[in-house]
Amino acid sequence: MYRKKVGVVCGGYSSEYEISLKSGENVFSSLDRKKWEVFYIILTKESWTAKDDANNIYNVSKGDFSLKALDISIKIDIIFNLVHGSLGENGQLASLWELLEIPFSSCDSYNAALTLNKRDCLTVLRQWNIPTAKHYTLDQGDDIDPKIIIDCVGLPCFVKANRAGSSFGVYKVYKKDGLVDAIEKAFKEDSQLIIESFLEGREVSVGVAEIDDEVCVLPITEIISENDFFDFSAKYEGKSEEITPAKISNRWKNDLNQLSKKIYSKLKLKGIVRSEFILVNEVPHILEINSVPGMTEKSIIPQQIDALGMEFSEFLTKILIQTERSKKVS
């Protein structure tokens, strides 16, 4: 029986490189070898390389994404994209795979670029009457007037790199005199910033995936951070309590399910997506959308899959089958 060749692609050029490697390792080791022939592909600025289960090493062609070693050339049939941040989540790799007509597990190039760009994505969501925080935008080189910013968003507020994930380039500001310093630090991550008002409420994370041609909402996770907010250490160093399924009312659950499905469908997202919300006065306000969410052993999506009562390996296979099916339909 022919096993289709799956490229588990991770790494990339952003601050999320190490997290991406861990996501890749987890998926690579979990995929069912009876169904798939799996290759672990790491992308860095210096090289694109791959390895197989026998630890054979290949160079990855930037031209056709084939794997090459001596006189061997292997064509990848399907890609499981786990490159967080730039390259994998901003549409660049999606554009390449679209040109090569290789099915891949994440959303198309335009939709990927839109969701990674917090400012543009939230603008689109507001047009659909989806509640968000008050916001102020800033580009590198713009004049910085703390009074104007605070008049717009209030204090405390969040200064965020516009095109980054894993809470890189995110700073909570309590006082006016701390604003400029937070802005300067965030600019080290991205040349575009979004500054948002602080939303007081319960934070939840909602995973959505298309499985068997149906958009499914995974069991919702409530996040209770030991830190000031759900920052890097809260996400990856155990500094938060993540309760799955969340202990929330059926009404909130239904609201979040409907809203998450609406966002997934209207933004034409694909594969696994995770959205963050704050429940303010019982109304879900969206914070951001992750079109290539973390898949490490500590990440939220694997926790939600476990709460669903499904084996991680089975879930991954369903995602790959849906990826192939969606490619044929398109």
N, C-alpha and C positions, 0 to 999 in steps of 0.2 A: 504493500500500500504506500502510495506517494504521500509524504508528509510535506505540507507547504512550508516554505522557508520564511520564518518570521525574524525580522530585524528589530530587536529591542534597542531603541536609540536613546542615548542619554548624554549628559555632559553639557556642552554648549559654552557660550562666551560670557555668561552673566555671573553675578554673585551667588546664584543658586546652583552653581556647578556641582558642589559636593552633595547637596540634597538630591540633585538629579541622578547622580551616580548611585546613591542608596536606593532611590526609586527603581532605577534600572536593575540593580542587583536583585531586588525583591521580586520583580516581575519575571526576570530572566530565570531565576531559580524555581519559580512557582508554576511556570507554564508546563502543561502536560506534554511530555516528550512522546507519548503514544500518538498524539494528534499533530504535533508541530516539530519541525527541525528549527532550533532556536540559535540565534547569533546575538552576542552582546556587543553593541556598537557604541564606541565612545568618540564624541566629537570635541576636539580642542582647536584653538587657533593654530597650533603647530601641526596637528595631524588628525586624520579621521581613520580609526582603526577598528577592527572587529576580532572577536575570538569565538570559537565554537566550544562544544562540550569537551572536546579532546584537547582544548587549549591551543589549537592551531591559530596562528595570528594572520590576519588579512589586512591589506590596505583597502579603504573604501574610496571608490572613484567618486569625485565631485561631479563628474560628467553624467554617469548613469546610475550611480549609487550601487554598483555591483561590487562584490568582494573579490579581491585579487591577491594571489600568492603564487609566485613562480609561473607555471603554465596553467594555473587554475583560475577560472572566473565563475563566480556564483551569483545568480540573479535572485534578488530578494523578491518574494511574492507579496508580502504584506508587512507593514511597519506598525509597531507599537511605539508611539511617540511619548517619550518621558523627558524631553528637553524642556525644562522650566525656563521662563524668562526669554531673553533675546535668542533668536535663531529658531527655537522650537515653538514658542508661544506667541510670537509676533508675526507669524505668517511667512517668514523667509523660507524655512524648510518646506512648509506646505506648498509654496509656489513651485519649488523644485520637484516635489513628489507629484504635484498636479501635472506638470509638464511631462514627467516620465510615466504618468498613468499608473503609479504604484499606489494601491489602497493604503490609507493610513488612519490611525485610530482617533485622531483629533480633528477639530473643525477646519474648514477650508481657509485659504490664505487671508481673504478679506475679513472674515468673521473672527479669525485669530488675532489679526492686527487690531481690530476694533475692541475686543474684550480686554486685551492687555493694556490698551490706552484708556486708563480710568476716566479721564476727562471726557473723551469722545463717547465712551460707552454709557456713562451716566447721563450725558446729554440726550442720547437716544432713548434711554429708559424713562427719563422725565417726560418725554413726548408721549409716552404710553401711560402717563399718570402713575408711575411707580415711584413711591416716596424715596427721597434721598436726603442726605445732610445738606445744609447750606454750604456753599463752596466759593473759593476764590482761586483763580489760576495765575500762575507766575512762570515766566520763561527766563532762562539765564540771560542776563543783560538788562532785564527790566528794572525800573526804579522800584525800590522796596520801601513802602510807607506802612509801618506797623499799625498806625492809627486807622488807615483805610481798611486794612485787612481785618483788624479786630472789630471795627464797626460792621463789617460784613458777616463774619463768622462767629464772633464772640470768643470768650475764654471759658474753660480751656478749649484748645483746638488741636487738630492733627495736621502736621506738615508731612506730605507724602510724595515720594518720587512717583511720577505719573506712570512710568512703564517699568515696574519692578514687582517682584513677588516675595513671599516668605518674610514679609515685614522688613525687608531691606530698605533703608532710606525712609523710614517712618519714625516720626518723633512727636510726642505729646508735649504741648506747650501750655503752661499754666499762667505765666506772667508775660506782660508785654516785652520786658527786657530780655526774655529768652527766645523771642521769635526769630530775630535775625540769625542767631547762632544755629538754630534748628534748620532754617532755610539754607544756610551755607553748607551744612553737613548733608542735607538731602540732595543738594546740587552735585555732590560728589558721586551720587548714584545715577542721576538723570538730569538732563538739561531742561526738563519740564516738570513742574510741580503742580499739585492740587492741594489746597489748604481747606480743610473741612471743619465744620462745627462738631463739637463733642456731642454724641448722642447717648443719653442716659437710658439704659434698659438692659434686657437680657439678650445675650449674643448667641446666635445659633448658626450652624453650618449645615447646608443642605446639598447633598450629592444627588445628581441626576444622571441617568444613562439610558440610552436607547438599547433595549434588549428584546429580541424576537419581534422587531418592528413596532414596539410600544415604548413610549417615553415613560420611564419608571423613576419615581422618587425614592431614594434609599431612606432608611430610618434616620431621622434628624438627630443631630448632635448639639447639645448645649455646651457652651464653653465658659468655664469659670476660671479666669486667669488669676494666678497668685501675684502676677506683676501688674503694672499700671494698665496694661492692655494686652491683647493677644499678640505679643511680639515674638521674635525669633526663639528666645529661650523658652517661652511658654509653649511654642509650637513643637520644638524639637528637643528640649532638655528637661521635659517633665514638669515645667513650672505652670501647669494648668490642670484643672480637672475637666475631663471631657466625658460627658454623660450621654451614652447612646443606648437605647433611644432616649431623647430628651423628655423630661417630665413636664410636659406642657399640655395645655387643654386641647381637646379635640378641635375646637374652633381655630386655635392658633395653628395647629397641625394642618388643618384643611386649607387655611389661608396661605400658609407657606407652600403647601403642595401645589395649589393652583397657580400661585405666583411664580414658582420655580419652573413649572411646566410651560407657563406662558413665556417666560424669558428664554427658555431653551428653544422653544418652537419659533418665536418671533425673531430671535437673533440667528436662527438657522444653525444652532450648535450641533456638534456631533461627539460621539464617544462619551467619555466621562467628564462631567463638569461639576465644580463645587462652588456654590455661592454663599457669601457671608451676609447675614442680616442682623440688625438690632431691632428688637421689639420695643417700640416707644409708644406708651399709652395704648398698648395692644395692637399697634399698627406696625407691620414689618417694613423697615427701611433697609434698602440694599446698600451694602458697603462696596463690594467688588465681586467680580466673577473670575474664577480660575478655570481656564479651558484646558490646562494640562496640570491637574492637581497632584500633590505629592502622593506617592504610592509606597513610601517606606513602611517598615513594620509599625512605626509609631504614628503614621499619618491617619487622618480622619477617615478617608474613604475605605481603607481596609477594615477599620473598626465598624463602619456602617454595613459593609458586606457581611461581616461576622454576625452583626445583629439581625441581618436579613435571614440568617440561617443557611447561607450559601457558602460553599467552599470557595476560597480565593481563586484556586485554579479553574474551577468551573466558571466563575464570573469572567475571568480573563478570556477564556475560550468563547464565551457568549459575545464579548466585546469584539473579538477578532472576526467571528462569523458575521456579526452585524456590520462590521466595517466592510467586509467583502460584499455583502448584500447591498449596502448603500452605494457602493462604487458601481455595481452593475446597474442599479436603478438610475443613477445620475448619468 
